[in-house]
Amino acid sequence: MNAHDFAGTWQLVDSYSERAGARAPFPLGSGVSGRLHYDLAGTMAAQLMGGGRAEFSSRDPRAVSDGEYRAAFQSYTAYYGRYTIDAQAGTVTHHVEGATVPNWPGQDQLRYFALVGRRLTLRTPPMRGNDGEKSVHTLVWEKLT
């Protein structure tokens, strides 16, 4: 497993969380769409958008309410950086350089992967949510190019 296996553009085809052995909605809700890109130079970029996002009340972003901004921010996430693959461990690490979340740059995002044909499944390590419960988030991608 190497960068040649990952290189390309991937489209999100499924997203969910697992809690206490049961499937639960992904944090961005249902109808999540996304794109993931890896290149041979070792760079990556990911974007995820929740389904059913409300349009802003104005074409001028300076005229919308703080609540509208909050809802838009909480239903969209993106980051970019470099990546490394550890085939033995079955992990890919995204070394975040820029992100919608201000405290992600300089951090690593570890993902466990399974690559079968044109499907790439990425799973997070167990993560403790705001409610104190641990979840594993799963994203299933299909290769476009």
DRENLOKE-477175 format. One record per residue (C-alpha): residue number from 1; chain; z, y, x. Coordinates in steps of 0.001 Angstrom, whole numbers, plus 524288, in hexadecimal, padded with zeros to 5 digits. Layout:
N
{num NUM cadena A c3 Z c2 Y c1 X}
...
***
This chain:
145
{num 1 cadena A c3 80000 c2 80000 c1 80000}
{num 2 cadena A c3 7FBEC c2 80D12 c1 805B8}
{num 3 cadena A c3 7F681 c2 81A79 c1 80274}
{num 4 cadena A c3 7E91B c2 814A2 c1 7FF37}
{num 5 cadena A c3 7EF50 c2 80D2F c1 7F3E9}
{num 6 cadena A c3 7F5C7 c2 8198A c1 7EEA2}
{num 7 cadena A c3 7EB15 c2 82384 c1 7F182}
{num 8 cadena A c3 7E4A6 c2 82922 c1 7E577}
{num 9 cadena A c3 7E7B5 c2 82F7C c1 7D87E}
{num 10 cadena A c3 7F03B c2 8285C c1 7CEB5}
{num 11 cadena A c3 7F1F6 c2 82AEA c1 7C01D}
{num 12 cadena A c3 7FEC4 c2 82815 c1 7B92D}
{num 13 cadena A c3 7FD6D c2 81D3A c1 7AF1C}
{num 14 cadena A c3 80BC2 c2 81A56 c1 7ABFC}
{num 15 cadena A c3 81929 c2 8203D c1 7AE66}
{num 16 cadena A c3 826B3 c2 81BB9 c1 7AA8A}
{num 17 cadena A c3 834AE c2 81A86 c1 7AEFC}
{num 18 cadena A c3 83D6E c2 80EA4 c1 7AF5A}
{num 19 cadena A c3 84BEB c2 80FBE c1 7AC22}
{num 20 cadena A c3 8553F c2 80464 c1 7AB50}
{num 21 cadena A c3 849BB c2 7FB06 c1 7AADF}
{num 22 cadena A c3 84301 c2 801E1 c1 79F7D}
{num 23 cadena A c3 836D2 c2 80A29 c1 79F53}
{num 24 cadena A c3 83930 c2 81891 c1 79C42}
{num 25 cadena A c3 83082 c2 824A5 c1 79B7B}
{num 26 cadena A c3 82C85 c2 82B29 c1 7A846}
{num 27 cadena A c3 833B3 c2 8382B c1 7AA86}
{num 28 cadena A c3 82775 c2 84018 c1 7A726}
{num 29 cadena A c3 826C1 c2 8391E c1 799FC}
{num 30 cadena A c3 81B73 c2 831DC c1 793D9}
{num 31 cadena A c3 80D1F c2 8344E c1 79616}
{num 32 cadena A c3 80F12 c2 837A7 c1 7A46E}
{num 33 cadena A c3 802A0 c2 839F1 c1 7AC2D}
{num 34 cadena A c3 80115 c2 83B94 c1 7BAAC}
{num 35 cadena A c3 7F93D c2 83ADA c1 7C713}
{num 36 cadena A c3 7FD0C c2 835E4 c1 7D468}
{num 37 cadena A c3 7F500 c2 837B7 c1 7E0AB}
{num 38 cadena A c3 7F66C c2 83165 c1 7EDFF}
{num 39 cadena A c3 7ED18 c2 833DD c1 7F946}
{num 40 cadena A c3 7EA8F c2 82D0E c1 80629}
{num 41 cadena A c3 7F083 c2 83873 c1 80DC3}
{num 42 cadena A c3 7FDE8 c2 83512 c1 80815}
{num 43 cadena A c3 7FF16 c2 83FBC c1 7FDE2}
{num 44 cadena A c3 80213 c2 83E0C c1 7EF7E}
{num 45 cadena A c3 8038D c2 845EF c1 7E306}
{num 46 cadena A c3 8091B c2 8422D c1 7D5C3}
{num 47 cadena A c3 80907 c2 848EE c1 7C891}
{num 48 cadena A c3 80F5F c2 8442F c1 7BBFD}
{num 49 cadena A c3 80EDB c2 84ABF c1 7AEB2}
{num 50 cadena A c3 81632 c2 84720 c1 7A263}
{num 51 cadena A c3 80E67 c2 84548 c1 795F1}
{num 52 cadena A c3 80EBA c2 84EE5 c1 78AB3}
{num 53 cadena A c3 811F0 c2 85AFF c1 792AE}
{num 54 cadena A c3 812B2 c2 86743 c1 78A63}
{num 55 cadena A c3 80951 c2 8723A c1 78D82}
{num 56 cadena A c3 80EF5 c2 87F36 c1 791D2}
{num 57 cadena A c3 81016 c2 8896D c1 7871B}
{num 58 cadena A c3 8080F c2 892EE c1 78F43}
{num 59 cadena A c3 7FC9A c2 89243 c1 79889}
{num 60 cadena A c3 80474 c2 89B3F c1 7A163}
{num 61 cadena A c3 80EA0 c2 892B2 c1 7A858}
{num 62 cadena A c3 81732 c2 89EC3 c1 7AA55}
{num 63 cadena A c3 8188F c2 8A00E c1 79B92}
{num 64 cadena A c3 81E0F c2 8928C c1 79882}
{num 65 cadena A c3 82C68 c2 88F93 c1 79668}
{num 66 cadena A c3 8357C c2 88937 c1 7A03C}
{num 67 cadena A c3 83650 c2 87D9E c1 796F7}
{num 68 cadena A c3 827A1 c2 87BB5 c1 79770}
{num 69 cadena A c3 827E2 c2 87C02 c1 7A641}
{num 70 cadena A c3 8332A c2 87264 c1 7A688}
{num 71 cadena A c3 82C29 c2 868D5 c1 79D82}
{num 72 cadena A c3 81FA1 c2 869DE c1 7A586}
{num 73 cadena A c3 826E8 c2 867B8 c1 7B25E}
{num 74 cadena A c3 82E7E c2 85C17 c1 7AD1B}
{num 75 cadena A c3 82220 c2 8555D c1 7A84B}
{num 76 cadena A c3 81A4F c2 85662 c1 7B4E5}
{num 77 cadena A c3 81CFB c2 85246 c1 7C2CD}
{num 78 cadena A c3 814A1 c2 852D5 c1 7CEF1}
{num 79 cadena A c3 81682 c2 85134 c1 7DD69}
{num 80 cadena A c3 80EC4 c2 84F0B c1 7E9D8}
{num 81 cadena A c3 81116 c2 84B2D c1 7F7E1}
{num 82 cadena A c3 80EF8 c2 83FF3 c1 80138}
{num 83 cadena A c3 81154 c2 83188 c1 7FEE6}
{num 84 cadena A c3 814D6 c2 8257C c1 806B0}
{num 85 cadena A c3 8137B c2 81748 c1 802AC}
{num 86 cadena A c3 81CEB c2 80C81 c1 80686}
{num 87 cadena A c3 81564 c2 8004F c1 802C2}
{num 88 cadena A c3 8208C c2 7F73E c1 806CD}
{num 89 cadena A c3 82A36 c2 7FE2D c1 7FDCB}
{num 90 cadena A c3 82005 c2 80062 c1 7F32A}
{num 91 cadena A c3 8229C c2 80EF6 c1 7F313}
{num 92 cadena A c3 81B21 c2 81B95 c1 7F3ED}
{num 93 cadena A c3 822A3 c2 827E7 c1 7F753}
{num 94 cadena A c3 81DC3 c2 83529 c1 7F2EC}
{num 95 cadena A c3 8226E c2 83F8D c1 7FC8A}
{num 96 cadena A c3 822A8 c2 84B6B c1 7F397}
{num 97 cadena A c3 81D91 c2 85845 c1 7F90F}
{num 98 cadena A c3 81BC4 c2 85FDD c1 7EC55}
{num 99 cadena A c3 82005 c2 85D92 c1 7DE4B}
{num 100 cadena A c3 822B2 c2 86388 c1 7D10F}
{num 101 cadena A c3 83109 c2 86022 c1 7D353}
{num 102 cadena A c3 835B9 c2 869AC c1 7DDD7}
{num 103 cadena A c3 83F3E c2 8603B c1 7E467}
{num 104 cadena A c3 83568 c2 85526 c1 7E66D}
{num 105 cadena A c3 82E0E c2 85AA0 c1 7F253}
{num 106 cadena A c3 833A7 c2 85494 c1 7FE92}
{num 107 cadena A c3 83838 c2 848A7 c1 7F6E3}
{num 108 cadena A c3 8326F c2 83B03 c1 7F608}
{num 109 cadena A c3 82EA9 c2 833F4 c1 7E98B}
{num 110 cadena A c3 82FA1 c2 82535 c1 7EBD1}
{num 111 cadena A c3 8279F c2 81C62 c1 7E2F8}
{num 112 cadena A c3 8269D c2 80D95 c1 7E26C}
{num 113 cadena A c3 81888 c2 809A9 c1 7E050}
{num 114 cadena A c3 8106E c2 7FE70 c1 7DB26}
{num 115 cadena A c3 801CD c2 7FF3E c1 7DCF3}
{num 116 cadena A c3 7F9A0 c2 7F580 c1 7D52E}
{num 117 cadena A c3 7EB14 c2 7F7F8 c1 7D458}
{num 118 cadena A c3 7E91E c2 805EE c1 7CFB1}
{num 119 cadena A c3 7F721 c2 80747 c1 7CA9B}
{num 120 cadena A c3 80203 c2 80D94 c1 7D27C}
{num 121 cadena A c3 80FCD c2 80CB3 c1 7CD0A}
{num 122 cadena A c3 819F0 c2 815D7 c1 7D2E6}
{num 123 cadena A c3 8287C c2 81441 c1 7CFF6}
{num 124 cadena A c3 833AA c2 81CFF c1 7D3F0}
{num 125 cadena A c3 8405C c2 817C4 c1 7D95E}
{num 126 cadena A c3 84B18 c2 81807 c1 7CEEC}
{num 127 cadena A c3 84DF6 c2 8265C c1 7CBFB}
{num 128 cadena A c3 859D2 c2 82BDB c1 7C504}
{num 129 cadena A c3 855F1 c2 834D6 c1 7B9D3}
{num 130 cadena A c3 85D1A c2 84063 c1 7B3D6}
{num 131 cadena A c3 86440 c2 836E8 c1 7AADD}
{num 132 cadena A c3 8697D c2 82F2A c1 7B68F}
{num 133 cadena A c3 8613B c2 82322 c1 7B38E}
{num 134 cadena A c3 85838 c2 81D30 c1 7BDB6}
{num 135 cadena A c3 849B9 c2 81BAE c1 7BAD3}
{num 136 cadena A c3 83DCC c2 816C7 c1 7C200}
{num 137 cadena A c3 831A3 c2 81EC1 c1 7BEF3}
{num 138 cadena A c3 8248F c2 817B1 c1 7BF26}
{num 139 cadena A c3 81702 c2 81D9B c1 7BFEF}
{num 140 cadena A c3 80AD0 c2 8152F c1 7BEDB}
{num 141 cadena A c3 7FE69 c2 81AFE c1 7C48D}
{num 142 cadena A c3 7F03B c2 816CC c1 7C3E3}
{num 143 cadena A c3 7E6E2 c2 81A2B c1 7CECF}
{num 144 cadena A c3 7DBF0 c2 82381 c1 7CB16}
{num 145 cadena A c3 7D56B c2 82532 c1 7D870}
***
